[in-house]
Amino acid sequence: MKSSSPLVPADWIGARRWPGDAGVTGIDMADAYKLGGVEYRRHPNGGGWVPDNASVSPSAFVAFAATVGDGASIGEGVAVGNGAKVGDGATVGNGATVGDWARVGDWARVGDGAKVGNWATVGYWAKVGDSATVGDSATVGYQAAVGNKATVGEGTTVGNWAKVGDGATVAY
């Protein structure tokens, strides 16, 4: 049984629609906004927010509620999940994945083919190596380094300035 509220029309309950979809009217959705002198626009592949001075591959997917930071670089075939934030000056390498609601800190680097899980955090100036995995809800601290093909398990914390070697596994 569908219910209604003053904020959600009854025909939206259970439907997967975005403002602007066919049949949805009366909603003025912003195509751009300015924050701190930086202009942000919707990415054509996914609709996430990308500043004019970021370098984002056209083949990258930036989910609707995701945000890419000022001067960030997003490689080919990257997927940035819903609600995720890639920080100012951060780099996400080709074929990498940043999960839903994940955070990649300012000036951090996520290597080619790496996976940052849902709700995971990669701290400022941290490095995640090529083909490495940072599990769901895991944290890689400030200026920490995770080696190539290494795994940081779900819910695990790698402390500030810590290093995880190539191919190593760290689990909670």
RAGI-V102229 format. One record per residue. N is the residue number from 1. RES is the residue in three letters. PSI is psi in radians with two decimals (none if undefined). Layout:
# RAGI-V102229
N:RES:PSI, N:RES:PSI
This chain:
# RAGI-V102229
1:MET:2.23, 2:LYS:2.41, 3:SER:3.03, 4:SER:2.72, 5:SER:2.90, 6:PRO:-0.37, 7:LEU:-0.39, 8:VAL:1.99, 9:PRO:2.57, 10:ALA:-0.63, 11:ASP:-0.09, 12:TRP:-0.39, 13:ILE:2.14, 14:GLY:-0.13, 15:ALA:2.64, 16:ARG:1.57, 17:ARG:2.63, 18:TRP:2.61, 19:PRO:2.37, 20:GLY:-0.27, 21:ASP:2.74, 22:ALA:2.36, 23:GLY:-0.14, 24:VAL:2.08, 25:THR:2.90, 26:GLY:0.20, 27:ILE:2.18, 28:ASP:1.82, 29:MET:2.25, 30:ALA:2.44, 31:ASP:-0.29, 32:ALA:2.72, 33:TYR:2.84, 34:LYS:2.31, 35:LEU:2.10, 36:GLY:0.59, 37:GLY:0.01, 38:VAL:2.24, 39:GLU:2.25, 40:TYR:2.46, 41:ARG:2.86, 42:ARG:2.33, 43:HIS:2.40, 44:PRO:-0.35, 45:ASN:1.54, 46:GLY:-0.51, 47:GLY:0.15, 48:GLY:2.92, 49:TRP:2.23, 50:VAL:2.25, 51:PRO:2.72, 52:ASP:-0.51, 53:ASN:0.16, 54:ALA:2.70, 55:SER:1.82, 56:VAL:2.13, 57:SER:2.45, 58:PRO:-0.41, 59:SER:-0.14, 60:ALA:2.60, 61:PHE:2.10, 62:VAL:1.86, 63:ALA:2.73, 64:PHE:-0.76, 65:ALA:0.23, 66:ALA:2.75, 67:THR:2.34, 68:VAL:2.39, 69:GLY:2.94, 70:ASP:2.13, 71:GLY:0.19, 72:ALA:2.85, 73:SER:2.16, 74:ILE:2.13, 75:GLY:-3.10, 76:GLU:2.42, 77:GLY:0.24, 78:VAL:2.55, 79:ALA:2.12, 80:VAL:2.04, 81:GLY:2.97, 82:ASN:2.26, 83:GLY:-0.01, 84:ALA:2.73, 85:LYS:2.14, 86:VAL:2.11, 87:GLY:3.00, 88:ASP:2.31, 89:GLY:0.05, 90:ALA:2.73, 91:THR:2.26, 92:VAL:2.03, 93:GLY:2.91, 94:ASN:2.35, 95:GLY:0.12, 96:ALA:2.85, 97:THR:2.30, 98:VAL:2.03, 99:GLY:3.03, 100:ASP:2.34, 101:TRP:0.29, 102:ALA:2.79, 103:ARG:2.23, 104:VAL:2.02, 105:GLY:2.91, 106:ASP:2.37, 107:TRP:0.26, 108:ALA:2.82, 109:ARG:2.20, 110:VAL:2.10, 111:GLY:2.97, 112:ASP:2.31, 113:GLY:0.11, 114:ALA:2.77, 115:LYS:2.14, 116:VAL:2.06, 117:GLY:3.00, 118:ASN:2.40, 119:TRP:0.21, 120:ALA:2.78, 121:THR:2.27, 122:VAL:2.05, 123:GLY:2.99, 124:TYR:2.38, 125:TRP:0.27, 126:ALA:2.80, 127:LYS:2.29, 128:VAL:2.09, 129:GLY:2.97, 130:ASP:2.37, 131:SER:0.33, 132:ALA:2.82, 133:THR:2.24, 134:VAL:1.98, 135:GLY:2.95, 136:ASP:2.38, 137:SER:0.27, 138:ALA:2.80, 139:THR:2.29, 140:VAL:2.03, 141:GLY:3.10, 142:TYR:2.22, 143:GLN:0.36, 144:ALA:2.85, 145:ALA:2.28, 146:VAL:2.14, 147:GLY:2.95, 148:ASN:2.38, 149:LYS:0.35, 150:ALA:2.82, 151:THR:2.25, 152:VAL:1.99, 153:GLY:2.87, 154:GLU:2.26, 155:GLY:0.06, 156:THR:2.58, 157:THR:2.23, 158:VAL:2.04, 159:GLY:2.94, 160:ASN:2.39, 161:TRP:0.12, 162:ALA:2.77, 163:LYS:2.35, 164:VAL:2.14, 165:GLY:2.85, 166:ASP:2.30, 167:GLY:-0.03, 168:ALA:2.77, 169:THR:2.25, 170:VAL:2.17, 171:ALA:2.67, 172:TYR:none
